[in-house]
């Protein structure tokens, strides 16, 4: 029998700090107050950086996480689903080996040389990607992809790929002084980040799972969920994650059937979200709540500068759940999802009516 304080067994593990627009990393302690202790199985429906899924895992809950983007799913596999697999020196020798198939693995060089990276760095990224399948464990593969994706965001000013000034900024002495990562080799960044990711891996004695689906398709398949955390894209507030992180998705998927458009070489067609356009958001949010009636408790993160507004969100939820509202004001801008000074992060606590 586990002891009285067993729910705190895993809180010593540290989630690797993300650089992700809208990440709830900074709100983890606040959100944790509203997670019922008795909830055993938890769903993070829009996993993103996986910071809240990781919190659920730390609390000893069986954690189900999901994201429709593959690079986010890889984070879930590496940190949530993974029990013990870490990258060691043997794995690094494989990953840093020469390109095992340069005719097949040259996409990053073709697309992003002299846009986000020098040609030399782009060649290295392709070589690394060619060697990921050579690792002998699928969780090691996910971890390698996850740490490399984080390294790529560290390398680029603002940590996203929706601009074309990366190399201009990387040549600016003032910016370099503030952020040495701009001129640090990607291999070095990877090696600096890896210990934090390796140390974040643990087994909470649960069968955790990371899915890569649209949440509207996944919800009907899930059973016996006690609590669901919903952090949908906030329309009007950087909701189109594919425009900001297209390069990471291209790196993970290594697209062969896409067109690459505009100055940033974003892939086209994009994956269907259903939550990032004002014309679709309300209908799909309503559908999501309807499909979640079998889940007793919902926590919904939102922002008071987003579409639809808070009152509309509450009105959509009230046919199914009693709603209480908690607010946390932003004193300074954090970037993304409307998190600017003067706005508020809102948590809707939705429970079955007594």
C-alpha positions, -999 to +999 in steps of 0.1 A: +000+000+000+013+034-009+017+058+020-004+089+028+020+112+011+025+091-021+010+118-042+041+139-036+065+112-047+071+128-081+071+166-074+109+166-072+111+161-110+115+193-130+096+199-162+121+214-188+111+250-192+095+255-227+098+284-251+063+281-265+036+307-271+008+302-247+025+275-226+008+272-192+042+264-175+041+295-154+005+287-142+011+252-131+010+260-094-021+280-097-039+254-118-028+226-094-050+241-067-082+231-086-073+195-096-094+172-074-072+149-053-096+120-059-094+122-097-073+092-109-073+095-147-066+129-162-068+141-198-049+171-212-068+176-244-046+202-261-012+191-247+011+217-265+043+219-245+029+192-222+034+212-190+000+204-175+001+168-186+035+166-168+018+181-137-009+154-138+019+128-141+037+143-111+005+141-091+005+104-097-025+104-120-029+081-151-023+108-177-037+109-212-024+137-233-032+147-268-022+172-295-030+173-332+006+184-340+032+157-343+060+176-326+039+182-295+029+145-295+066+136-295+070+157-263+041+137-248+057+104-258+091+115-244+080+130-211+045+116-203+043+081-219+080+073-214+088+055-182+126+053-182+143+056-216+170+082-217+197+092-242+232+081-234+266+085-250+261+056-273+228+072-286+246+105-291+273+088-312+245+075-334+226+108-336+258+128-344+270+104-370+272+114-406+240+115-426+230+079-433+210+088-464+219+123-478+197+119-509+166+113-487+174+135-457+181+170-472+148+188-466+160+212-439+189+223-460+167+228-491+141+248-472+157+266-444+193+273-453+200+310-452+165+316-438+166+304-402+200+286-402+233+287-420+237+260-446+261+242-423+236+241-394+208+230-417+230+201-430+236+191-394+199+191-386+192+168-416+220+145-406+206+143-371+171+136-384+184+108-406+199+090-376+169+092-353+153+059-367+186+042-359+180+045-321+168+011-306+139+024-286+109+045-298+109+066-266+146+074-273+135+085-308+108+108-293+132+122-268+158+129-295+132+147-316+119+166-286+153+179-275+162+189-310+130+208-315+137+227-283+172+234-295+159+248-327+136+272-309+165+283-287+185+290-318+160+314-333+151+349-320+116+349-304+116+311-304+093+307-334+094+306-372+067+331-383+093+357-393+122+360-418+147+379-397+164+351-378+198+354-395+196+392-394+190+391-356+217+365-352+242+390-367+232+418-344+258+423-316+232+438-292+209+408-296+238+384-293+248+400-261+213+394-247+210+359-261+242+339-268+221+310-282+218+329-314+255+321-322+258+289-303+259+258-325+228+237-325+248+206-314+260+225-283+225+237-275+213+201-277+240+189-254+232+217-229+195+209-229+197+171-228+205+166-191+173+185-181+152+163-203+169+131-192+164+141-155+127+149-162+119+113-171+102+091-144+078+063-139+047+072-119+035+036-120+006+045-143-001+036-180+002+070-195-005+077-231+002+104-257-022+107-287-018+126-319-054+133-330-079+161-333-096+161-299-131+159-315-121+125-330-104+113-298-130+121-271-156+095-282-129+068-279-119+077-243-135+061-213-132+064-175-116+099-175-121+117-142-109+152-152-102+169-185-081+200-189-090+220-220-066+247-232-079+254-268-063+279-291-075+314-283-088+330-315-075+365-321-045+356-299-018+337-319-042+307-324-025+294-356+003+274-341+012+259-374+023+292-387+046+298-357+060+262-354+057+249-390+095+242-391+093+218-361+064+199-377+083+197-409+114+184-391+095+157-372+072+146-401+098+152-428+071+160-453+073+146-488+038+155-500+035+192-490+040+225-508+061+251-489+048+286-492+055+322-483+087+336-470+089+313-440+085+281-461+054+270-442+039+237-453+006+236-472-020+223-467-020+227-430-034+202-406-071+208-397-075+223-362-111+234-361-103+258-332-081+284-347-106+303-369-134+325-356-158+309-382-153+274-367-143+279-331-178+283-314-193+253-332-164+231-324-162+242-288-198+233-284-192+199-299-162+194-276-183+201-245-211+178-258-186+150-263-172+155-228-203+148-208-190+115-196-160+133-179-171+145-144-147+175-140-135+200-166-109+227-162-109+252-191-081+277-195-089+308-213-080+345-217-103+375-214-091+390-247-100+360-269-128+350-291-154+339-281-155+360-249-157+345-214-195+350-212-200+330-244-177+302-231-196+300-199-230+299-217-217+270-238-207+250-208-236+257-184-260+232-201-236+205-189-218+217-159-218+242-130-191+268-137-170+288-113-144+313-125-109+320-113-087+348-127-050+356-127-039+389-141-008+394-162+014+421-148+038+420-178+036+405-213+045+369-219+038+365-256+010+345-272-026+337-264-034+373-254-011+371-224-002+408-224+000+432-195-035+440-182-051+409-195-062+380-173-057+342-175-091+327-167-097+292-154-133+278-157-139+251-131-167+230-143-183+204-121-214+182-120-244+200-105-254+186-071 
